[in-house]
Amino acid sequence: MKNLLLVFTFCFLSTITFGQKSLFNGKNLKNWDIFLGSPITGFEELAKKATPASTYSVTELNGQKVIHISGDIFASLATKAEYENYHLHLEYKWGEKVYGKRNSGLLYHSFGPFGAAFGTWMATIEHQLMHESMGDTYLMANTYCETKVVKSDDGKNYIYSPEGQSTSFSEKDNGRSIKKAKDAEMPLGEWNTVDLYCFGQTSVHVDNGQLVMVNTNCSKVENGLKVPLTKGKIQIQSEGGEFFIRKIEIEKIKGIPAEYLK
């Protein structure tokens, strides 16, 4: 009986330590901070009217509570807590309203003050959610990573490829942008899933069940030196497109699934 109790206790504690946690309680955004940043070019009047509550809110969609993001101003919805060594699962879809282009991003390993990137967001690494660019990596402010890439046929872009050459990326190293391996985005109006795995200095983007990006040696650059970047807050952008989130969950992991690191 004692051994059984010990096994049960261990399993229970393991569930607490490594169990899944929803970052959206289905009622409000009390575990998040909101920062309103710069106006979107051509939509300055909308930015003047924007409030935290109008930009990020909880509403009902098809009988389900969801997070509604207006998209009519550059803004950040950021977790109050920092996270490291995790698997994050996000389910989102685009709305009908567009202010320039359908753009947003899932920003991870975020640190420092709001406004460090484009006058709005914390320094961060982005899993791009922009329509037709879902899964791209974009490095904001003083962030850095190394990724296996090949050049596009026109030579203008770097594209993630498991067979590619490991290449450094930052503001000063080959640019901030890395294109995803394949287009995994669902048609407009349908729900997309993102599974983001972060462990140590490695991050993996899996979109709608397809591996599209692996970044290694994630770092921040301070005084010319690369400092390991293994944790941070999570941000969701308001950036030009109406946007709905029905699920955002996170769980601790002991490593990235081997199937994604072959």
Contacts in CASP RR format, 6 or more apart in sequence:
PFRMAT RR
TARGET T0000
AUTHOR 0000-0000-0000
METHOD contacts of the structure
MODEL  1
MKNLLLVFTFCFLSTITFGQKSLFNGKNLKNWDIFLGSPITGFEELAKKA
TPASTYSVTELNGQKVIHISGDIFASLATKAEYENYHLHLEYKWGEKVYG
KRNSGLLYHSFGPFGAAFGTWMATIEHQLMHESMGDTYLMANTYCETKVV
KSDDGKNYIYSPEGQSTSFSEKDNGRSIKKAKDAEMPLGEWNTVDLYCFG
QTSVHVDNGQLVMVNTNCSKVENGLKVPLTKGKIQIQSEGGEFFIRKIEI
EKIKGIPAEYLK
17 252 0 8 1.000
18 251 0 8 1.000
18 252 0 8 1.000
18 253 0 8 1.000
18 254 0 8 1.000
19 251 0 8 1.000
19 252 0 8 1.000
20 249 0 8 1.000
20 250 0 8 1.000
20 251 0 8 1.000
21 249 0 8 1.000
21 250 0 8 1.000
21 251 0 8 1.000
22 247 0 8 1.000
22 248 0 8 1.000
22 249 0 8 1.000
23 31 0 8 1.000
23 32 0 8 1.000
23 79 0 8 1.000
23 234 0 8 1.000
23 248 0 8 1.000
23 249 0 8 1.000
23 250 0 8 1.000
24 67 0 8 1.000
24 245 0 8 1.000
24 247 0 8 1.000
24 248 0 8 1.000
25 31 0 8 1.000
26 58 0 8 1.000
26 65 0 8 1.000
27 58 0 8 1.000
27 65 0 8 1.000
28 58 0 8 1.000
29 56 0 8 1.000
29 57 0 8 1.000
29 58 0 8 1.000
29 67 0 8 1.000
29 77 0 8 1.000
31 79 0 8 1.000
31 80 0 8 1.000
31 81 0 8 1.000
32 56 0 8 1.000
32 77 0 8 1.000
32 78 0 8 1.000
32 79 0 8 1.000
32 80 0 8 1.000
33 76 0 8 1.000
33 77 0 8 1.000
33 78 0 8 1.000
33 79 0 8 1.000
33 80 0 8 1.000
34 52 0 8 1.000
34 55 0 8 1.000
34 56 0 8 1.000
34 75 0 8 1.000
34 76 0 8 1.000
34 77 0 8 1.000
34 78 0 8 1.000
35 75 0 8 1.000
35 76 0 8 1.000
35 78 0 8 1.000
35 114 0 8 1.000
35 115 0 8 1.000
35 120 0 8 1.000
36 47 0 8 1.000
36 50 0 8 1.000
36 51 0 8 1.000
36 52 0 8 1.000
36 55 0 8 1.000
36 73 0 8 1.000
36 74 0 8 1.000
36 75 0 8 1.000
37 73 0 8 1.000
37 74 0 8 1.000
37 75 0 8 1.000
37 76 0 8 1.000
37 114 0 8 1.000
37 115 0 8 1.000
37 119 0 8 1.000
37 120 0 8 1.000
38 47 0 8 1.000
38 73 0 8 1.000
38 74 0 8 1.000
38 118 0 8 1.000
38 119 0 8 1.000
38 120 0 8 1.000
39 46 0 8 1.000
39 47 0 8 1.000
39 48 0 8 1.000
39 73 0 8 1.000
39 74 0 8 1.000
40 46 0 8 1.000
40 47 0 8 1.000
40 71 0 8 1.000
40 72 0 8 1.000
40 73 0 8 1.000
40 74 0 8 1.000
40 99 0 8 1.000
40 100 0 8 1.000
40 239 0 8 1.000
40 240 0 8 1.000
43 72 0 8 1.000
43 73 0 8 1.000
43 99 0 8 1.000
43 100 0 8 1.000
46 72 0 8 1.000
46 73 0 8 1.000
46 99 0 8 1.000
47 72 0 8 1.000
47 73 0 8 1.000
50 70 0 8 1.000
50 72 0 8 1.000
50 73 0 8 1.000
50 75 0 8 1.000
52 75 0 8 1.000
54 70 0 8 1.000
55 69 0 8 1.000
55 70 0 8 1.000
55 71 0 8 1.000
55 72 0 8 1.000
55 73 0 8 1.000
55 75 0 8 1.000
55 238 0 8 1.000
56 67 0 8 1.000
56 68 0 8 1.000
56 69 0 8 1.000
56 70 0 8 1.000
56 75 0 8 1.000
56 77 0 8 1.000
56 238 0 8 1.000
57 67 0 8 1.000
57 68 0 8 1.000
58 65 0 8 1.000
58 66 0 8 1.000
58 67 0 8 1.000
58 68 0 8 1.000
59 65 0 8 1.000
59 66 0 8 1.000
59 68 0 8 1.000
60 66 0 8 1.000
61 68 0 8 1.000
61 244 0 8 1.000
61 246 0 8 1.000
64 246 0 8 1.000
66 244 0 8 1.000
66 245 0 8 1.000
66 246 0 8 1.000
67 77 0 8 1.000
67 236 0 8 1.000
67 244 0 8 1.000
67 245 0 8 1.000
67 246 0 8 1.000
67 248 0 8 1.000
68 242 0 8 1.000
68 243 0 8 1.000
68 244 0 8 1.000
69 77 0 8 1.000
69 104 0 8 1.000
69 236 0 8 1.000
69 238 0 8 1.000
69 241 0 8 1.000
69 242 0 8 1.000
69 243 0 8 1.000
69 244 0 8 1.000
69 245 0 8 1.000
70 97 0 8 1.000
70 238 0 8 1.000
70 242 0 8 1.000
71 97 0 8 1.000
71 99 0 8 1.000
71 104 0 8 1.000
71 238 0 8 1.000
71 239 0 8 1.000
71 240 0 8 1.000
71 241 0 8 1.000
71 242 0 8 1.000
71 243 0 8 1.000
72 97 0 8 1.000
72 99 0 8 1.000
72 238 0 8 1.000
72 240 0 8 1.000
72 241 0 8 1.000
73 238 0 8 1.000
74 118 0 8 1.000
74 119 0 8 1.000
74 120 0 8 1.000
74 237 0 8 1.000
74 238 0 8 1.000
74 239 0 8 1.000
74 240 0 8 1.000
75 120 0 8 1.000
75 237 0 8 1.000
75 238 0 8 1.000
76 107 0 8 1.000
76 114 0 8 1.000
76 120 0 8 1.000
76 121 0 8 1.000
76 122 0 8 1.000
76 235 0 8 1.000
76 236 0 8 1.000
76 237 0 8 1.000
76 238 0 8 1.000
77 235 0 8 1.000
77 236 0 8 1.000
77 237 0 8 1.000
77 238 0 8 1.000
78 110 0 8 1.000
78 114 0 8 1.000
78 122 0 8 1.000
78 233 0 8 1.000
78 234 0 8 1.000
78 235 0 8 1.000
78 236 0 8 1.000
79 233 0 8 1.000
79 234 0 8 1.000
79 235 0 8 1.000
80 233 0 8 1.000
81 233 0 8 1.000
82 231 0 8 1.000
82 232 0 8 1.000
82 233 0 8 1.000
83 198 0 8 1.000
83 231 0 8 1.000
83 232 0 8 1.000
83 233 0 8 1.000
83 234 0 8 1.000
83 250 0 8 1.000
84 198 0 8 1.000
84 200 0 8 1.000
84 230 0 8 1.000
84 231 0 8 1.000
84 232 0 8 1.000
85 198 0 8 1.000
85 199 0 8 1.000
85 200 0 8 1.000
85 230 0 8 1.000
85 231 0 8 1.000
85 252 0 8 1.000
85 253 0 8 1.000
85 254 0 8 1.000
85 255 0 8 1.000
86 197 0 8 1.000
86 198 0 8 1.000
86 199 0 8 1.000
86 250 0 8 1.000
86 251 0 8 1.000
86 252 0 8 1.000
86 253 0 8 1.000
87 195 0 8 1.000
87 196 0 8 1.000
87 197 0 8 1.000
87 250 0 8 1.000
87 251 0 8 1.000
87 253 0 8 1.000
88 106 0 8 1.000
88 108 0 8 1.000
88 194 0 8 1.000
88 195 0 8 1.000
88 196 0 8 1.000
88 197 0 8 1.000
88 198 0 8 1.000
88 234 0 8 1.000
88 248 0 8 1.000
88 249 0 8 1.000
88 250 0 8 1.000
89 193 0 8 1.000
89 194 0 8 1.000
89 195 0 8 1.000
89 247 0 8 1.000
89 248 0 8 1.000
89 249 0 8 1.000
89 250 0 8 1.000
90 106 0 8 1.000
90 193 0 8 1.000
90 194 0 8 1.000
90 195 0 8 1.000
90 196 0 8 1.000
90 245 0 8 1.000
90 247 0 8 1.000
90 248 0 8 1.000
91 191 0 8 1.000
91 192 0 8 1.000
91 193 0 8 1.000
91 194 0 8 1.000
91 245 0 8 1.000
91 246 0 8 1.000
91 247 0 8 1.000
91 248 0 8 1.000
92 104 0 8 1.000
92 129 0 8 1.000
92 191 0 8 1.000
92 192 0 8 1.000
92 194 0 8 1.000
92 243 0 8 1.000
92 244 0 8 1.000
92 245 0 8 1.000
92 246 0 8 1.000
93 186 0 8 1.000
93 189 0 8 1.000
93 190 0 8 1.000
93 191 0 8 1.000
93 192 0 8 1.000
93 243 0 8 1.000
93 244 0 8 1.000
94 102 0 8 1.000
94 131 0 8 1.000
94 188 0 8 1.000
94 189 0 8 1.000
94 241 0 8 1.000
94 242 0 8 1.000
94 243 0 8 1.000
94 244 0 8 1.000
95 189 0 8 1.000
95 241 0 8 1.000
95 242 0 8 1.000
95 243 0 8 1.000
95 244 0 8 1.000
96 242 0 8 1.000
97 241 0 8 1.000
97 242 0 8 1.000
98 240 0 8 1.000
98 241 0 8 1.000
98 242 0 8 1.000
99 240 0 8 1.000
99 241 0 8 1.000
100 240 0 8 1.000
100 241 0 8 1.000
101 130 0 8 1.000
101 131 0 8 1.000
101 240 0 8 1.000
101 241 0 8 1.000
102 130 0 8 1.000
102 131 0 8 1.000
102 188 0 8 1.000
102 240 0 8 1.000
102 241 0 8 1.000
103 129 0 8 1.000
103 130 0 8 1.000
103 131 0 8 1.000
103 237 0 8 1.000
103 239 0 8 1.000
103 240 0 8 1.000
103 241 0 8 1.000
104 129 0 8 1.000
104 130 0 8 1.000
104 236 0 8 1.000
104 237 0 8 1.000
104 238 0 8 1.000
104 239 0 8 1.000
104 240 0 8 1.000
104 241 0 8 1.000
104 243 0 8 1.000
105 126 0 8 1.000
105 127 0 8 1.000
105 128 0 8 1.000
105 129 0 8 1.000
105 130 0 8 1.000
105 236 0 8 1.000
105 237 0 8 1.000
105 239 0 8 1.000
106 126 0 8 1.000
106 127 0 8 1.000
106 129 0 8 1.000
106 194 0 8 1.000
106 196 0 8 1.000
106 234 0 8 1.000
106 235 0 8 1.000
106 236 0 8 1.000
107 121 0 8 1.000
107 122 0 8 1.000
107 124 0 8 1.000
107 125 0 8 1.000
107 126 0 8 1.000
107 127 0 8 1.000
107 140 0 8 1.000
107 234 0 8 1.000
107 235 0 8 1.000
107 236 0 8 1.000
107 237 0 8 1.000
108 124 0 8 1.000
108 125 0 8 1.000
108 126 0 8 1.000
108 127 0 8 1.000
108 196 0 8 1.000
108 198 0 8 1.000
108 203 0 8 1.000
108 232 0 8 1.000
108 234 0 8 1.000
108 235 0 8 1.000
109 124 0 8 1.000
109 125 0 8 1.000
109 143 0 8 1.000
109 198 0 8 1.000
109 203 0 8 1.000
109 218 0 8 1.000
109 229 0 8 1.000
109 230 0 8 1.000
109 231 0 8 1.000
109 232 0 8 1.000
110 121 0 8 1.000
110 122 0 8 1.000
110 123 0 8 1.000
110 124 0 8 1.000
110 232 0 8 1.000
110 233 0 8 1.000
110 234 0 8 1.000
110 235 0 8 1.000
111 122 0 8 1.000
111 123 0 8 1.000
111 124 0 8 1.000
111 220 0 8 1.000
111 229 0 8 1.000
111 232 0 8 1.000
111 233 0 8 1.000
112 122 0 8 1.000
112 123 0 8 1.000
113 122 0 8 1.000
114 120 0 8 1.000
114 121 0 8 1.000
114 122 0 8 1.000
115 121 0 8 1.000
115 122 0 8 1.000
116 122 0 8 1.000
116 123 0 8 1.000
116 140 0 8 1.000
116 141 0 8 1.000
117 123 0 8 1.000
117 124 0 8 1.000
117 140 0 8 1.000
117 141 0 8 1.000
118 140 0 8 1.000
121 140 0 8 1.000
121 235 0 8 1.000
121 237 0 8 1.000
122 141 0 8 1.000
122 233 0 8 1.000
122 235 0 8 1.000
123 140 0 8 1.000
123 141 0 8 1.000
123 142 0 8 1.000
123 143 0 8 1.000
123 220 0 8 1.000
124 140 0 8 1.000
124 141 0 8 1.000
124 143 0 8 1.000
124 235 0 8 1.000
125 137 0 8 1.000
125 138 0 8 1.000
125 139 0 8 1.000
125 140 0 8 1.000
125 143 0 8 1.000
125 145 0 8 1.000
125 203 0 8 1.000
125 215 0 8 1.000
125 218 0 8 1.000
125 229 0 8 1.000
126 136 0 8 1.000
126 137 0 8 1.000
126 138 0 8 1.000
126 139 0 8 1.000
126 140 0 8 1.000
127 135 0 8 1.000
127 136 0 8 1.000
127 137 0 8 1.000
127 194 0 8 1.000
127 196 0 8 1.000
127 203 0 8 1.000
127 205 0 8 1.000
127 213 0 8 1.000
128 134 0 8 1.000
128 135 0 8 1.000
128 136 0 8 1.000
128 137 0 8 1.000
128 138 0 8 1.000
128 180 0 8 1.000
129 135 0 8 1.000
129 192 0 8 1.000
129 194 0 8 1.000
129 237 0 8 1.000
129 243 0 8 1.000
130 136 0 8 1.000
130 239 0 8 1.000
131 185 0 8 1.000
131 188 0 8 1.000
132 183 0 8 1.000
132 185 0 8 1.000
133 179 0 8 1.000
133 180 0 8 1.000
134 180 0 8 1.000
134 183 0 8 1.000
134 184 0 8 1.000
134 185 0 8 1.000
134 192 0 8 1.000
134 207 0 8 1.000
134 212 0 8 1.000
135 180 0 8 1.000
135 184 0 8 1.000
135 194 0 8 1.000
135 205 0 8 1.000
135 207 0 8 1.000
135 212 0 8 1.000
135 213 0 8 1.000
136 177 0 8 1.000
136 178 0 8 1.000
136 179 0 8 1.000
136 180 0 8 1.000
136 213 0 8 1.000
137 145 0 8 1.000
137 147 0 8 1.000
137 160 0 8 1.000
137 169 0 8 1.000
137 177 0 8 1.000
137 178 0 8 1.000
137 205 0 8 1.000
137 213 0 8 1.000
137 215 0 8 1.000
138 176 0 8 1.000
138 177 0 8 1.000
138 178 0 8 1.000
139 145 0 8 1.000
139 169 0 8 1.000
139 170 0 8 1.000
139 171 0 8 1.000
139 175 0 8 1.000
139 176 0 8 1.000
139 177 0 8 1.000
140 176 0 8 1.000
142 170 0 8 1.000
142 171 0 8 1.000
142 220 0 8 1.000
142 221 0 8 1.000
142 222 0 8 1.000
143 170 0 8 1.000
143 218 0 8 1.000
143 219 0 8 1.000
143 220 0 8 1.000
143 221 0 8 1.000
143 229 0 8 1.000
144 168 0 8 1.000
144 169 0 8 1.000
144 170 0 8 1.000
144 173 0 8 1.000
144 217 0 8 1.000
144 218 0 8 1.000
144 219 0 8 1.000
144 220 0 8 1.000
144 221 0 8 1.000
144 226 0 8 1.000
144 229 0 8 1.000
145 168 0 8 1.000
145 169 0 8 1.000
145 170 0 8 1.000
145 178 0 8 1.000
145 203 0 8 1.000
145 215 0 8 1.000
145 216 0 8 1.000
145 217 0 8 1.000
145 218 0 8 1.000
145 219 0 8 1.000
146 166 0 8 1.000
146 167 0 8 1.000
146 168 0 8 1.000
146 169 0 8 1.000
146 215 0 8 1.000
146 216 0 8 1.000
146 217 0 8 1.000
147 158 0 8 1.000
147 160 0 8 1.000
147 166 0 8 1.000
147 167 0 8 1.000
147 169 0 8 1.000
147 178 0 8 1.000
147 213 0 8 1.000
147 214 0 8 1.000
147 215 0 8 1.000
147 216 0 8 1.000
148 160 0 8 1.000
148 161 0 8 1.000
148 162 0 8 1.000
148 163 0 8 1.000
148 164 0 8 1.000
148 165 0 8 1.000
148 166 0 8 1.000
148 167 0 8 1.000
148 214 0 8 1.000
149 158 0 8 1.000
149 159 0 8 1.000
149 160 0 8 1.000
149 161 0 8 1.000
149 164 0 8 1.000
149 165 0 8 1.000
149 167 0 8 1.000
149 178 0 8 1.000
150 158 0 8 1.000
150 159 0 8 1.000
150 161 0 8 1.000
150 163 0 8 1.000
150 164 0 8 1.000
150 165 0 8 1.000
151 157 0 8 1.000
151 158 0 8 1.000
151 159 0 8 1.000
152 158 0 8 1.000
152 159 0 8 1.000
152 179 0 8 1.000
157 177 0 8 1.000
157 179 0 8 1.000
158 167 0 8 1.000
158 169 0 8 1.000
158 174 0 8 1.000
158 177 0 8 1.000
158 178 0 8 1.000
158 179 0 8 1.000
159 178 0 8 1.000
159 179 0 8 1.000
159 180 0 8 1.000
159 181 0 8 1.000
160 178 0 8 1.000
160 179 0 8 1.000
160 180 0 8 1.000
160 181 0 8 1.000
160 212 0 8 1.000
160 213 0 8 1.000
160 214 0 8 1.000
161 181 0 8 1.000
162 181 0 8 1.000
162 214 0 8 1.000
162 262 0 8 1.000
166 216 0 8 1.000
167 174 0 8 1.000
168 174 0 8 1.000
169 175 0 8 1.000
169 176 0 8 1.000
169 177 0 8 1.000
169 178 0 8 1.000
170 176 0 8 1.000
170 221 0 8 1.000
178 213 0 8 1.000
178 215 0 8 1.000
180 205 0 8 1.000
180 207 0 8 1.000
180 212 0 8 1.000
180 213 0 8 1.000
181 211 0 8 1.000
181 212 0 8 1.000
181 213 0 8 1.000
182 210 0 8 1.000
182 212 0 8 1.000
184 207 0 8 1.000
184 208 0 8 1.000
184 209 0 8 1.000
184 210 0 8 1.000
184 212 0 8 1.000
185 192 0 8 1.000
185 207 0 8 1.000
185 208 0 8 1.000
186 192 0 8 1.000
186 208 0 8 1.000
191 246 0 8 1.000
192 207 0 8 1.000
192 208 0 8 1.000
193 207 0 8 1.000
193 208 0 8 1.000
193 209 0 8 1.000
194 205 0 8 1.000
194 206 0 8 1.000
194 207 0 8 1.000
195 206 0 8 1.000
195 207 0 8 1.000
195 209 0 8 1.000
196 203 0 8 1.000
196 204 0 8 1.000
196 205 0 8 1.000
196 206 0 8 1.000
197 203 0 8 1.000
197 204 0 8 1.000
197 206 0 8 1.000
197 253 0 8 1.000
197 255 0 8 1.000
197 256 0 8 1.000
197 257 0 8 1.000
197 260 0 8 1.000
198 204 0 8 1.000
198 230 0 8 1.000
199 253 0 8 1.000
199 255 0 8 1.000
199 256 0 8 1.000
200 218 0 8 1.000
200 228 0 8 1.000
200 230 0 8 1.000
201 216 0 8 1.000
201 217 0 8 1.000
201 218 0 8 1.000
201 219 0 8 1.000
201 228 0 8 1.000
201 229 0 8 1.000
201 230 0 8 1.000
202 214 0 8 1.000
202 215 0 8 1.000
202 216 0 8 1.000
202 218 0 8 1.000
202 256 0 8 1.000
202 261 0 8 1.000
203 213 0 8 1.000
203 214 0 8 1.000
203 215 0 8 1.000
203 218 0 8 1.000
204 211 0 8 1.000
204 213 0 8 1.000
204 214 0 8 1.000
204 215 0 8 1.000
204 256 0 8 1.000
204 260 0 8 1.000
204 261 0 8 1.000
205 211 0 8 1.000
205 212 0 8 1.000
205 213 0 8 1.000
205 214 0 8 1.000
206 212 0 8 1.000
206 260 0 8 1.000
211 260 0 8 1.000
214 260 0 8 1.000
214 261 0 8 1.000
217 226 0 8 1.000
218 228 0 8 1.000
218 229 0 8 1.000
218 230 0 8 1.000
219 226 0 8 1.000
219 227 0 8 1.000
219 228 0 8 1.000
219 229 0 8 1.000
220 226 0 8 1.000
220 227 0 8 1.000
220 229 0 8 1.000
221 227 0 8 1.000
234 250 0 8 1.000
236 245 0 8 1.000
236 248 0 8 1.000
END
